[in-house]
């Protein structure tokens, strides 16, 4: 079991192996859930589609046709997973 220390400001450091296991990165949101057994669960807050919508859009890049995208994906799968 890993221990950490609570600072005067109420902050803790999540141990690296926990951050790695939970795939946590700087800026991620974390939720603390109190259980009926007086335990606290630590859960990452997952992002909704609306939070990330449009992040891949670049005005100077032409749109890719869905059929063209499917063909490229099929070709990539064939070459990578033969």
N, C-alpha and C positions, 0 to 999 in steps of 0.2 A: 504494500500500500504506500502511496506517495502522499506526502504532506506538503502544505504550503502555508505561508504566513499572511494574515490579514494586515494590511497597512493601516495607518491612521486615517487615511482617506477612504477606507472600506474596499480597497482593491486587492485582488489576488493575482498570482501568476498561474495560469493553467499549465501543468507540466507538459513538456514537449511530446512525450509518448501519447498523451491524451489528445493534444492538438493534432498530431499526425493521424491517430486512429480515427478521429472525428472529422478529419480534413478541414480543420479550422485555419483561417488565415486572418491577418490583420484587417480590421474593419468588419468582420463577420458579426452578425447579431447572434446573441445567445439568450436562451430563455431558461429561467430557473423555475422548476415546478415543485411545489410542496406536496408530498404524498400524505396519505392517512397514517402512515407509519412514522411520521415526523422525520422523513428523509427528504433530501433535495435532489432532484434530477436535473442534470445539465443537458439541454438540447439545443442544437443549432437551429436557428430560424431559417427555414428554406425560403427561397425567393419565388415570388409568383411570376408568371409569364409577363404580366403588366409591368413589373419592375424592370425587366430587361428588354422589353420590346423596343426594337429599333436600334439597338446597340451595334449591330453589324452593318447597318446602313451607312454607305458613304456616297455622297452625291456625285463624286467624280468616277465612280465605278459603275459600269453598265450592269443592269439586272441580268440574271441568268434564268433561262427558260427552265421550267420544271422538268420537261422531257430531257433536256440536255444535262441537267443535274443528275437525273436518274441514270442516264447512260454513263456519265463519268463515275458515279458511285459503283455501278455494276462492274465497270472496267477495273476500278481500283480493288474491289473485292476479288475479282478473278486473278489479278496479278499478285496480291498480297496473301491470299489464302489458297493457293493451288496445292 
